[in-house]
Amino acid sequence: MTPTRIQSMVKRGDEVREKQLRGIDFRGFDLAGGMFSECDFSGADFSGANLGGSVFDRCVLAGSNLSSAAVGECVFTRCEAPAVRMPGAKLDGVMFETCNLSGADFSGADLGRAIFDSCMLDDASFAGMSVEKISFSSCKLRRADFSRVRVSATFYQTDLRSAVFSGCSYDKTIFVESNLSGQVFRGQSFQNCQFADADLRDCDFEGATLAACNFKGAQLEGGNLRRVQAPQCLFPQAHMKGVPCAGGVFTQSIWIDAELEGADFSGANLEQCVFHRARCGAASFADTGLTYADFSYADLHDADFRRAAFMRTKMHRAQTEGVRFSDRVGLLPNDPDLFAAEEFSAHRSSS
């Protein structure tokens, strides 16, 4: 079939079904709103074409060229599109569902609000792309390249262990339940990012900015948080046994129920941090700033607080067996008002 005949079918609203269109030349054609089902477009050239709002169901697009094409609001379902080329394409609002896009080239593309659900994206390139609220759910992204991207995306249950993030910055990026273990993020900037329940084991964040990020329930064992700038972060229930955090700035961060046994916070700024019920056995808080910090109900056995700067620092009902102090000036072992309230409540419960 000729490109002109296919265009006529699209304009009439006819479905283009089970057509062999390998290598067909659609350069600059207007195919907006087309419905394509089980067609073979292998090696086809859609460069500069208008495909806005089209639907591709179970089509083959292996090696096809969509560079600079208008692909906004398109839906690709169960398509085989390895090595598809989309550099510079307009992909705003596009959806890829259960597609094979391994080796795809999205470099320099506009992927605003794009959705990738259960897709194979191994070795895909997103380098230098424009991103606004792109979403990846249950995708495979082995060796995918996000170099030089300002990432504002959602990665949900996504394997990112070998993805490339060199030269990136992150704004409101969501990595919930994703696997980033072993990644190196040294010196990079994360603003208001979500790492809840993510696998961050052996990740290197040394010197990174982690402003107002959420690490609730994240696994960080074997990682490195030395010298990070991490004010107003959330670490509740985080798994951080033995993690080095020396010299970091963690002001006003929350560590409720965190696992911090053997962690090294020496020289860190922990002003106004909350460690309620945190497990800090044998952790080092030497030379830290602990103004208005709150360790109420925390397990601090054998922790090192030598040369720490206390000022109204609370350790209400904390376990302090074997704790090492240089002095206790500025330390509040028990909050008098809270202690009285708890004693009153206990007395009423027993009577």
N, C-alpha and C positions, 0 to 999 in steps of 0.2 A: 504494500500500500504506500501511496505517496504521502509526504508530509502535509500537502494541501488537503488531501482527502481526510486525513486524521483530524485536521483542524476543523473541517466542515462538520464532522461527526460531533466534535466537542461543542461547536456552536449550536447544533441542533439539540444538545442534551443527551445524545446517544452514549451508551456505555461502550468503551473500546475494550473488547474482551478477547483473550487468547490469540493475540496477534504477534507474529514474529517481526519485530521491528529493529533487529540488530543493526547497529551502525547508522541508523537513520539520522538525517540532518534537520534538526528543529531550530537551528540558530535564529534567534530573534522572533520566533513564532509566538502568537498569542494562543495559549492553550488553557487559559484561566478557567477554573471550574470543571476541568475534565475528570471523567471517571474511568480509570484504567484498572483492569482486573486480569491477572495471570498473563500479562504481556511480557515479552522479552525485549528490553531496551539495552542489552549489553552493548557497550561501546557507542551508544547514541550520543549526539551532540545537542544539548539543550542550552548552550551558552547564550546568555542574554535573553532567553525566552521568558515569557510570562506564564508561570504555572500556578499563580495565586489561587488558593482554595481548592486545588485539585486533590483527588484521592487516588493513591496507588495501593492496590490490594494484591498481595502475593505476586508482585512483579519482580523481574530481574533487571537490575540496573548496574551490573558489574562493569566497572571501568568507564561508566558514562560520565559525561562532562556537563556539569551544571554551573560552571563558573559564571559569576555575575548575573545569574538567573534570579527572577523574582519568584520565590518559593514560599512566601508568607502564607500562613494558615493552611498549608498542605498537611495531609495525613498520609503517612507511609506505614502500612500494616503488613507484617510478615514478609517483608521484601528482602531479597538477596542483593546487596549493593556493596560488595567488597571493592575497595579501591575507587569508589565513586569520588569525583572531584567537584568540590563546591567552593573554591576560594572566591572571596568577594561576593558570594551570593547573599540575597536578602531572605533570611529564614525566620523572620519574626513570627512567633506563634505556631511554628511548625511542630508536628508531633510524629515521632518515630516509635512504633510499638513492635517489639519482638522482631527487630530487623538485624541483619548481619551487615554492619558498617565497618568491619575491620579494615584498617588501612585507609579509611576515608580521609580526605583533605578538606577541612573546614577553615583553613588558615585565612585570616582577614575577613571572615564572614560575619554578618550581623545575625547573632543567634538570640536576640531578645525574646524572652518568654518561651523559648524552645523547650520541648519535653522529650526526653529519651527514656523509655520504659522497657526494661528487660532486653536491652540491646547489646550486641557484641561490638565493642569499639576498640578492640586491641589494636595498637599501633596507629590509631587515628591521630590527626594533627589538628589542634585547636589554637595553634600559635598565633598570637597577635590578634585574636578575634575580639569583636565587641560583644560584651555579655551583659545582659540585664535579666536577672531572675531566671536563668536557665536551670533546668531540673533534670537530674539523673537518678533513676530509681532502679535498683537491682541490676545494674549494668556491669559489664566486664570492661575495664579500662586499662588492661595491662600495657605498659609502655606508652600510653596516650600522652601526647605532648601539649601542655598548657603554658608553654614558655611565654613570658612577657605579657601575661593576661592579668587585668584587674578583675579578680574572680568575685562575682556576686551570684552565687549559684547554690543549688540544693543538691547534695549528694546523699542519698538515702540507701543504706545497705549496699554500698558500692565498694568494690575492691580497688583501692588506689595505691597499693603497695609499690608498684613500679611505675606509676604515672610520673611525668616530669613537670615540676612546678618551678623551674628556675626563673628568677627575675619577677616573680608574681607578688601581688599584694591582694588582700582579701577583705571584703567589706560585706558584713552580714551574710557571710558564707555559712552554709549548714552542712555539717559532716556527720549527721546523726546515724549511729550504728554502722558507720563505715570503717573500713580497715585501711589505716595509713601507716601501719607498723613499719619502722625502719626508714621513714622519710626524713630528709634533712631540710629544716626550715630556718636555718641560722640567719638571724638578722632580718627576717621578713616581717611584714606588718599585717596583723590580724585585728580588725575592728569589729566588735559586736558579733563575733562568730560563735557557732554552736558546735561543740564536740561531744554532746551528750551520748554516753554509752558507746563511744567510738573506741576502736583498738589503736592506741597510740604507743604501743610498746616499742622501745628502742628509738623513738623519735627524738631528733635533736632540734630543740628550740632555742639553743643558746643565743643570747643577745636579741631575741625577737621581741616585738611589741605585741602584747596580747590583751589589749584594752577591752574590758567589759566582756570577756569571752566566758562561755559556759562549758565546763568540763565535768558536769554531773555524771557520776558513774563511769567515767572514762578509765581505761587501763593505760597507765603511764609507766609501768615498771620498766626499768632499763633505759628510760628516757633521760633527757638533759634539759633542765630549766635554769641553768646558771645565767645570771645577769639579765634575766628577762624583765621587761617593763609590763607588769600584769596587774594594774590597779583595777579594783572593782570586779574581779573575776569570781566565778562560782566553781568551787571544787567539792561540793557535797558528795559523799560516797565515792570519791575518786580513789583509785588504787595506785598508790604512789610509794610503796615500800622501797626505801633506799634511794629514792630519786634525788639527785643533787640540784638544789635550788639556791645555792650560795650567791649572795650579792644581788638577788632579785628584788624588785619593787612590787610588793603585793598589797599595798594599802587598801583597806576596806574590802578585802576579799573574804569569802565565806568557805570554811573548811569543815562544815558540820558532818560528823560520821565518816570523815575521810580516813583511809588507811595510810598512815605516815610513819610507820615504824622504820627507824634507821634513816629517815630522810635528813638531808643536810641543808638547813636554812641559815647557816652561819653568815653573818654580815648582811642579812636581808632586812628590808623595811617591811614590818608586819603591823604597822600602826592601824588600829581599829579593826583588825582581823578577828573573826569569830571561829573558834575551834571547838564548839560544843560537841562532846562525846567523841572527838577525834582520837584515834589510836596512834599516839606519838611515842611509844616506847623506844628508848635509846636514840631518839632523834636529836639533832644538834640545833639549838637556838642560840649558840654562842655569838656574842657581839651583835645581836639583833636589836632593832627598835621595836618595842612592844607597847608603846603608848596606847592606852585604852583597848588593848587586845583582851580577848575573853576566852579562857581555856576552861570554862565551867564544865564539869563532869568528864573532862578529857582524861585519858590514860597517859600519864607523863612519866611512867616509871623509867628510871635510869636516863632520863633526858638531860641534856647539857644546856644550862641557862647561864653559864659563866659570862660575865661582862655584859649581859643583856641590859638594856635600858628600860626599866619598868616605870610606868606612871599610870596609876589606877588600873593596873593590869589584874584581871580577875582570874582566880583559879578555884572558884567555888566548887567544893566537893570533888575536886580533881584528885586522881591517884598520883601521889608525888613520892612514892618510895624510891630511894636511890637517886633522886634528882640532885644535880650539882648546881649550886648558886654561888656567885661571888658575894652577893648581898641580896637582901630582900626589900630594899627601900623602894617604895612605890608599888609594892605587890599587895593585893587584897586576897588573902587565902580564902576568905568566905565573905560573900555579900551579906551584910547584917540583916537587911530587910528581907531578902530572899530566904535566908536561913531561918528567920523567925516565921515566915509564912509557911515554909516547908514543915517546920516543927509543929506548927499549929495544925496544918492539914493532916500530918501523921497522927497527932494526938486525937483529932476528931475521928479519923478512920478506925482507930483502935478502941474507941469508947462506944 
